[in-house]
Amino acid sequence: MTDKSGNLVLGDKKVDLPVKSGSIGPDVIDIGTLYKQTGAFTYDPGFTSTASCESKITYIDGDAGILLHRGYPIEQLAEQGDFLETCYLLLYGELPTAAQKKDFDHRVTMHTMVHEQMSRFFTGFRRDAHPMAVMVGTVGALSAFYHDSTDITDPHQRMVASLRMIAKMPTIAAMAYKYHIGQPFVYPQNDLDYASNFLRMCFAVPCEEYKVNPVLARAMDRIFILHADHEQNASTSTVRLAGSSGANPFACIAAGIACLWGPAHGGANEAALNMLQEIGTVDKIPEYIARAKDKNDPFRLMGFGHRVYKNYDPRAKIMQKTTHEVLAELGHKDDPLLQVAMELEKIALTDEYFIEKKLYPNIDFYSGITLKAMGFPTTMFTVLFALARTVGWIAQWAEMIEDPQQRIGRPRQLYTGEPQRDYVPLSKR
Ligand code: CMC
């Protein structure tokens, strides 16, 4: 990172602010001393022009549609590697050697079981609880079980907590699903790979043998890779902010899951599939396109648009390919939802409104169709996103804790309420 300087003139004050350059991407103006020098704050609701931290993990060029993890393009990671390799890369900064990969896989796999008493937490929830509600509660509860990995000042405990969460998230997600549908929990089977183990915990039942379909396991693994990290999005920023106070990592990840749940973020995959189902047939598409363009109608095309990507989301391209592979494997090639999705995409990509606003399909547009074909109910879609994003949250949290400049996050505000006034006793109001 290099320093340049930028002059800012504010009334009669001239302030010299350092301008910092990263390895790629836009420069940032370091406004850390602005308040001290001028008595003014900056104002940027939604953080559209604000870099909240320095990071070496993930880079997005939204105009070019590029996503890099530690410098490696997402396409190469998704097509040539596996999810645990991406986890290693995000956590340690480099791709593992064969020996490092074997050791890492082993260290994660050792932690797949959850404390037996955790199962009682699940049974305390109503059967019809949304699995994301169950995830927020049970992941937060991990800090009540794993006291030996909550001291954030100890690097060893931080790493154990990280491995525990990567390993246990599939088990917890599968338990949330099994509880939701009224089936018994299935324990992890450690001779299976990460994705296959997860599919088995979701879809096996004690009364039958379950054989993992390798095409579906590969698709699941790829979906995990595509969701692993996405720089300073809302849930990651939530994890960083929660962690900045020194909160334990399990509590921070639970905060991230809560934020992810919203339909403008991770909840969009569920909303996108619901929308495709509501549209139902290709002939109804023009009506929905018109609604999406109508300023007086709150309807939006779910799975379209992104704060950062003003081009095709690179993850959506890989997701689209995975969708076709899964539907072909399951014999659902003519799925009407896929027909609606492909036609909707075609129409939106040539429509002036969407072109002008640079609204392209995002990852959530195709992931729902794939997950539905694999047998997941829509309520599980965001849970799978949370499972995969856990490693990104942890890597970003760990980077923050290790940053010598780290301080508690404490934004300021533009106050527009009443100025100071005197209390009036109740009898005189
Ligand atoms: N359908 C129709 N119009 C849209 C859409 C859409 N999906 N998205 C944005 N617009 C319009 C919006 O009405 C606004 O128009 P105008 O300038 O005339 O007021 C303009 O495009 C800019 O929208 P914005 O809401 O200011 O943009 P944002 O950066 O604040 O929001 C977004 C980004 C992703 C929340 C938004 O595009 C959206 O709501 N999309 C649908 C939900 C979705 O698919 N979310 C998943 C995001 S990817 C996964 C993840 O990161 O979690």
Boltz pocket constraint, residues with backbone or C-beta under 6 A from the ligand:
constraints:
  - pocket:
      binder: B
      contacts: [[A, 230], [A, 233], [A, 263], [A, 264], [A, 265], [A, 266], [A, 267], [A, 268], [A, 292], [A, 293], [A, 299], [A, 300], [A, 301], [A, 302], [A, 303], [A, 304], [A, 305], [A, 306], [A, 307], [A, 308], [A, 357], [A, 359], [A, 362], [A, 363], [A, 364]]
      max_distance: 6.0
